[in-house]
Amino acid sequence: MQTATIPLHGPLLRGERRARVALVGRRRTGKSSIFQAASSPAVKHERLAGVGGSYEECLVDVGLDQISLVDLPDIETLHHLREHDRVVLMYLLWGDRWPDIARHESEQPVAAFPAPDVLIQVMDATMLDRDLELSMELSLLGRPMVIALNRMDEARAKGIFINIRALSEKLGVPVVPTVAHMGKGIRALFDAAVKAARNRICPLPQPASPHLVESLQALNATVARPEVIDAFQVPRPLLLCQLAENDDYFLNELGCHFPELLPEVVAARGAAERGLPRTLSEEIHADRHHRAALLLESVSSPSGAEEEGWKRWLDGLFLHPRWGLLGSLAVFALVLFVTFEVSATLDSLTSARLVAWSQTWQPDSTTGIVTQAVVDGLIGLVGIVVPYMIPLVLLLVALEESGIMHRVAFVVDRGFHHIGLHGGVAVPFLIGLGCNVPAISAAAAASSGRDRLIAALLITFVPCSARSAIILALGGKYLGGFGVFGIFMLTLVVIAVLGKILAQHFSEAAPGMIQEIPAYALPKWHDILRKTWGRTSDIVTIVTPLLIIGSIVLALLSHWGADAFINTALTPVTSWWLGLPVVLGVPILFGVLRKELSLLMVYQALGTQEIVPLLDWVQIVTFLIFLTFYVPCLSTFAVMLRALGRKEALFSIALSVGIALLSAGIIRVALSAVNALW
């Protein structure tokens, strides 16, 4: 057994060591998109003091570390501080513990707000000059910082190419390219934020031009007085810049608390202006604008290696905020269509011929009946696995290897947030399309607490390859493509409604998680076949023995007449509630072993592979819906028992049986009414 090793780069940032990371930036840079891509369903909403606006906060797991992520209101500039920007700046500097100079404010902080440990400045790659000016201003805070260079896709589309490494070197902080609404670069961004928090990676000083530095020497000496620094609790470069540039908050507070220094500051500013071509405030602002323009010119160019057009087109299809879900649904509709078309051909070449051969054999002895049961079991296994299960799993693995599955998971993440789950469980849900057993294990590893419980409960309703194979085998043959698609869509509705109910019942929330968006890759046949075998190998070790034993038991029960007692006992479920033939009681009961066994036993119980004369379309739909939501299999129950415990595993069984009966009963009544009208 292989053991994964995760290197630790220092003490884990969890609990009291947890880093507090604040998203800052101008309007429309994509701050909120980055927050939503990483946030948990449980987001705290609070207001800043005064007119500072509101902010959002949640916990986010970043690998083994954890951060407290804060999405602060927009801040445009520190030049001529607006009231809104001033409040945001005060929280960046002091959190909720304002110093003496701010104690007289009419509105003081109400909610606890520790000052951020790390700033993530979100920049718009298409309008970088304005953001670089703000970056130079934020560097004066002396806090660890990371740059999220967002909207890189739009910048490339406009022919703007930015040298990420050069920009990082000049600013002295990590610069991570992102496309927030598509989830690109989000994981790398928060990894960089954790590293910045652990290693205290602060921006390089961005000093003003030499002529300004020389002009401000007298003012700098005044600001450097210990009593001023203690009172303001502000980095000296920031205080110097604010007193030199702005006639607002900091200058007013200096006049209130140090009235004897105000004339000295005014005189120093006047002396500085006498050697400048314009006012000191305008000169500082113009100098910063000029330095930002030079910096932009040095790191950007109108040429570069543009990303392939087909990749941009696919990302626009799968990761678009509005149309991404439609793209994902189109992928799975295509998967079902391809599987349906391939399955029909494979079925005619394999199981159909085997069935025709086996029907000529009609043994009378017990030994002959057992032998025929073994043969029928193997034929039934071939009829499910070869035409339906293997093509479906192959396609799902290919989507995963190509990178499309992760993009589907990112889009589905938004839907999971609506039912109270974070996107970390999206991939396990998609794995559940292959098999619920590894999906529940993946959900248990990727989440904790109530998220793990809710995800595991909901995954049992995801149609695994075995249930999908049955739906395709019966529904595809007798209901057509629209009938099959309708059954799969019903599972989405049931999972969404049930998830909402469970999320409200289990109110505790887990931290958010960050999903990686890997690069597109051409799937390799070796990897596809290896993973397909890994997800279907239990057919040899588990399913085949169960199918053979179940087939033998059913054949002997029928031979000795004992199956009638079981069918009679299950009459309230099969005949009264579901409207199915009484003889289907035993196949439904044996479905708890493996879903493939149910379909095989249906054929044996009805005595034919052509069930339409014995079941009408309403009964077929009812049976398929019940089988879809009914207890997946004993293997699923076993992994639930191991991952969640006995109480939760038993609750899962009761929930699945209840949902199966309720949904199948409702659909039966509705379809019977429609059938009567026809």
Secondary structure, 3 states (H helix, E strand, C coil): CCCCCCCCCCCCCCHHHCEEEEEECCCCCCHHHHHHHHCCCCCEEEECCCCCCEEEEEEEEECCEEEEEEECCCCCCCCCCCHHHHHHHHHHHHCCCCCHHHCCCCCCCCCCCCCCCEEEEEEECCCHHHHHHHHHHHHHHCCCEEEEEECHHHHHHCCCEECHHHHHHHHCCCEEECEHHHCECHHHHHHHHHHHHHHCCCCCCCCCCHHHHHHCHHHHHHHCCHHHHHHHCCCHHHHHHHHHHCCCHHHHHHHHHCCCCHHHHHHHHHHHHHCCCCCHHHHHHHHHHHHHHHHHHHHEECCCCCCCHHHHHHHHHHCCCCCHHHHHHHHHHHHHHHHHHHHHHHHHHCHHHHHHHHCCCCCCCHHHHHHHHHHHHHHHHHHHHHHHHHHHHHHHHHHHHHCHHHHHHHHHHHHHHHCCCCHHHHHHHHHCCCCHHHHHHHHHHHCCHHHHHHHHHHHCCCCCHHHHHHHHHHHHHHCHHHHHHHHHHHHHHHHHHHHHHHHHHCCCCCCEECCCCCCCCCCCHHHHHHHHHHHHCHHHHHHHHHHHHHHHHHHHHHHHCCHHHHHHHCHHHHHHHCCCCHHHHHHHHHCCCCHHHHHHHHHHHHCCCCCCCCCCHHHHHHHHHHHHHCCCCHHHHHHHHHHHCHHHHHHHHHHHHHHHHHHHHHHHHHHHHHHHHC
